[in-house]
Amino acid sequence: MPPRLITLAYRKLIDANSTKPWDKLVFADSYRELRMQAQLYNQQGQYRTFGELLHYVPEADKLHFLVGGSLGGYVQQLNGLVPDIVDNVGHYFLKFTRYQFELINSNLHDQSKHQVALNFYSEPLLWHDTIAPYLLVSEAAAPAETSGEVRTHLFQLQPYLTIHSLRPAEPAAS
């Protein structure tokens, strides 16, 4: 297989059943922010759900951006590493270059119905090989050690993690 550059995308779903402390904070704060921001689009209080707001108030699609903007501090806590994704020896390795917040559903009167997603997009990785259900990758810009070795990561694709884009790797300069 010729070397290829891939970008991975991971969709992290957060809802009332999330158990990790970081997820719980994002859940609570995104719900609080949604209720505050939704007042602009629901001044009469006639809509109960995010879906109703989107259906009846076209400008309400801005809520994704407005609510997501309040979560920047939480994303900074990740130190540029995609949460939940580890290599075969349990190390977090997947660096992200951008993310996108998405409101999936919510009820302005029932926090248990609130559900959001954070979509993380990785830095380009050099895809070396596929070994059974695992991908062998390295950082695209990783310098080779003096021995010519490159640090690699072996990991398995899992639910909500996918190859977002693919392109041929440029041949190494000789």
N, C-alpha and C positions, 0 to 999 in steps of 0.2 A: 504494500500500500504506500503510495507516495505521501510524503508529509503534508499535512493540511493544518490550517489554522481554524480553530473553532471558537465560537463565543457561546457560552452556556447561559441559559436563563433559568432562574429558580423562582417559583411562585410560592410564597409563604402565606398560607391562609391563617387568619387569626379570628377567633370567635369566642363565645362564652365558655367553650370547653377547653380552651388553651390553658396549659398548666405551667409553662415556664414563666419566671418572673418578668423578663423583658416583654414577652408576649402580652402578659396581663396589663402591664403599664401602657403599651401601645393600644390595647383594646379599650381600656378605661379612658385614656386621654383622647383617642380618636372619637369615641362616643360623645364625650363632653364637648369637644370642638364641633362635632356635627350638630349637636343640639343648639349650640350657640350660633353657628353660621346659618343653619336652616331657618332661623327666625327671619332673616332677610327675604327669603323666598316663600315663607309661610306665615305672613303677618296676621292673618285671620285665624290661624291654627286649624285650618280645615283639612290638612293632610297629615296622616299618621305615619306613613312609611316613606323611605327614600325613593322607592319605586313610584309612588304616587306623585312625589315632587318632580321626578324626571318626566313623568307622563304629562302632567298638567302645567308645569312651569319650565319651559325650555332652558332658561338660564341656570337652572339648578344643576346642570352638568358641571358647573364651575366648582361644585362642592368637593369633587375629587381633589382639585388643586388646593382649595382653601383649607380643607381638613388635612391633607397631606403635608402642607407647608408647616403645620404645627408640630410635626414629628421629626424634624431635622435633628434635634438633639439626641433622640433615641437612635437614629441611624448612625450618627457620629460615634456612639458608644460601641458600635460593631467594629470600629477601627479598620474599615475597608474590607472585612471578611464576610462572606455570605454566611448567614447563620444556618445551622442544622446540617451543612454539607461537610463531611469529613472524608479523608482518604482511607485507604484500607487499614492503616495503623492508628486511626482515630484522630488525626491532626486536621485542624481547619486549615485549608490551603487556598480556597477559591476566593480570589480578590474580585470585587465588583467595581465597575467604573461609573455605573449609574443605577438608579432605581426609579420605580414608578409606584405611587400609591393608588389604590383603587378601592372605592366603596363598593361592596358587593350588594349588601342589603342592610337595612336597618329599620327599626321602628322607633319613632321619637318618644314613645311612651313605654317601651319595653326593651331595656338594654340587652336582655338575653337573645334578642333577635338580630343584634348587631354583628356584622361580619365584614371584614376587610381583607385585602391582600396587599402584600408588598412584592413587587416583581423586581428581582435583582438580575443585572446583566454583567457577566464576567469580563475581565480583561481577556484579550485573545490568548489562547493556549495552543501549543503545538501538539497535535494529536499524533503520537508515534505508532500506536498499535491498539488492537482490541484483543484481549486475552480472556476467553470465555465471556462472562458477563461484565468484564471490567474494561475500562478505558485507561490507557497509559498516556499521560500528558506531561508537559513541562511548560513553564512560563515561556511565552514566545520570545521575550527579550532576555531570557536568562543567559548570562555568560557561561561559557564552558569553563570548567576548572582546568588547571594546567595539564591534567591528565587527559583532557578531552571529554570528561564525564559531565553530564548535565543532571541536575537534581530533578527527579520525576515524581509523579503522584499517580498511584493506581487507585481508581475508585469505580464504584458501580452507579450507573444511572438508577434513579429511584423516582417514585411518584413526584410530580411537579418540578422535576429537573429535566431539562431537555437541551439538545443542541439547537441553539437559536439561529446561528449562521455558520457558514462553512466557506472556505476559500483555499485555493492552493497556496502552500507556503513558498515563499521565494527561495530559490536555491542559495545555499550559503556561498559567500564570496571565497574564492580560493586564492 
